[in-house]
């Protein structure tokens, strides 16, 4: 995989993650309302950096990864994180070998349709580039806004699974490639 592609939507620019994103994004992942849906506990600056490195590194290893989402015409601050990875999760049912889509947005970006816009753009890229017959998403059962984003993007809940001893919803989106 070469350079991380930049994708522009009506309101967003999906771009590579930069080291300068750490300050703003660590504030987001430390927010208890955000953290309860991405592992349960607020993340430290170090934990946030490790996650950003992992999702960025996925591009080199897998040919897909995560983008930083920023507002077009804005100050360049990361307001969201969206993309694909194969995290090799110890999850039942297993989802290894399939691109898993994920998204997280800063609280000030909630309720504006930005996650749906970013997810749709990411899926268009995946359909054109990856041509994967199945893309998964795992969502914490109480995360109603993300469930709505997934369903709007064509994902359907297929199973209730278990991840790290807790229930998780496994969504799948099938294509006919």
JOUR-V261175 format. One record per residue. N is the residue number from 1. RES is the residue in three letters. OMEGA is omega in degrees with one decimal (NA if undefined). Layout:
[[N	RES	OMEGA] [N	RES	OMEGA]]
This chain:
[[1	UNK	177.2] [2	UNK	-179.0] [3	UNK	176.2] [4	UNK	-179.0] [5	UNK	173.7] [6	UNK	-179.3] [7	UNK	176.3] [8	UNK	174.0] [9	UNK	179.8] [10	UNK	-175.1] [11	UNK	-172.3] [12	UNK	167.8] [13	UNK	173.5] [14	UNK	-171.6] [15	UNK	175.7] [16	UNK	175.8] [17	UNK	-179.4] [18	UNK	176.6] [19	UNK	179.9] [20	UNK	177.8] [21	UNK	-172.0] [22	UNK	-175.7] [23	UNK	-179.0] [24	UNK	-175.1] [25	UNK	177.7] [26	UNK	174.1] [27	UNK	178.7] [28	UNK	-176.1] [29	UNK	174.5] [30	UNK	-179.5] [31	UNK	-177.9] [32	UNK	-179.9] [33	UNK	175.6] [34	UNK	-173.4] [35	UNK	-177.3] [36	UNK	179.7] [37	UNK	-178.2] [38	UNK	177.0] [39	UNK	172.2] [40	UNK	-176.9] [41	UNK	176.0] [42	UNK	-179.0] [43	UNK	173.2] [44	UNK	176.6] [45	UNK	179.4] [46	UNK	179.1] [47	UNK	177.3] [48	UNK	-179.9] [49	UNK	179.6] [50	UNK	178.3] [51	UNK	177.6] [52	UNK	178.0] [53	UNK	-179.2] [54	UNK	-177.4] [55	UNK	175.4] [56	UNK	-179.9] [57	UNK	179.0] [58	UNK	179.1] [59	UNK	-177.6] [60	UNK	-175.4] [61	UNK	-170.4] [62	UNK	-175.9] [63	UNK	173.8] [64	UNK	-177.3] [65	UNK	-176.3] [66	UNK	173.0] [67	UNK	163.9] [68	UNK	175.4] [69	UNK	175.9] [70	UNK	177.6] [71	UNK	174.3] [72	UNK	180.0] [73	UNK	-179.9] [74	UNK	-176.1] [75	UNK	179.3] [76	UNK	-178.8] [77	UNK	179.1] [78	UNK	178.6] [79	UNK	-179.6] [80	UNK	-177.6] [81	UNK	-175.7] [82	UNK	177.0] [83	UNK	-171.6] [84	UNK	173.4] [85	UNK	167.4] [86	UNK	-173.7] [87	UNK	-177.1] [88	UNK	-177.3] [89	UNK	170.3] [90	UNK	-173.7] [91	UNK	174.6] [92	UNK	7.0] [93	UNK	179.8] [94	UNK	178.4] [95	UNK	179.3] [96	UNK	174.4] [97	UNK	178.5] [98	UNK	172.5] [99	UNK	175.1] [100	UNK	-179.7] [101	UNK	176.5] [102	UNK	178.4] [103	UNK	175.0] [104	UNK	178.2] [105	UNK	177.8] [106	UNK	-178.5] [107	UNK	-179.3] [108	UNK	178.2] [109	UNK	-177.3] [110	UNK	173.9] [111	UNK	-177.6] [112	UNK	-179.0] [113	UNK	-177.4] [114	UNK	178.1] [115	UNK	178.9] [116	UNK	179.4] [117	UNK	-179.5] [118	UNK	179.6] [119	UNK	178.9] [120	UNK	179.4] [121	UNK	178.1] [122	UNK	179.0] [123	UNK	175.5] [124	UNK	178.1] [125	UNK	-178.5] [126	UNK	-179.8] [127	UNK	-178.9] [128	UNK	-170.4] [129	UNK	-176.2] [130	UNK	-177.6] [131	UNK	179.5] [132	UNK	179.7] [133	UNK	179.9] [134	UNK	172.7] [135	UNK	-179.4] [136	UNK	170.6] [137	UNK	175.6] [138	UNK	-173.8] [139	UNK	176.5] [140	UNK	-172.1] [141	UNK	-178.7] [142	UNK	-176.3] [143	UNK	-177.1] [144	UNK	178.9] [145	UNK	178.9] [146	UNK	176.0] [147	UNK	178.3] [148	UNK	177.8] [149	UNK	-179.4] [150	UNK	-178.6] [151	UNK	177.9] [152	UNK	-178.4] [153	UNK	177.1] [154	UNK	174.5] [155	UNK	174.8] [156	UNK	177.3] [157	UNK	-178.8] [158	UNK	-178.5] [159	UNK	163.5] [160	UNK	-176.4] [161	UNK	177.8] [162	UNK	177.4] [163	UNK	-177.5] [164	UNK	175.4] [165	UNK	-177.6] [166	UNK	177.1] [167	UNK	178.2] [168	UNK	177.0] [169	UNK	179.2] [170	UNK	177.9] [171	UNK	179.3] [172	UNK	175.1] [173	UNK	-178.1] [174	UNK	173.6] [175	UNK	-176.8] [176	UNK	178.9] [177	UNK	NA]]
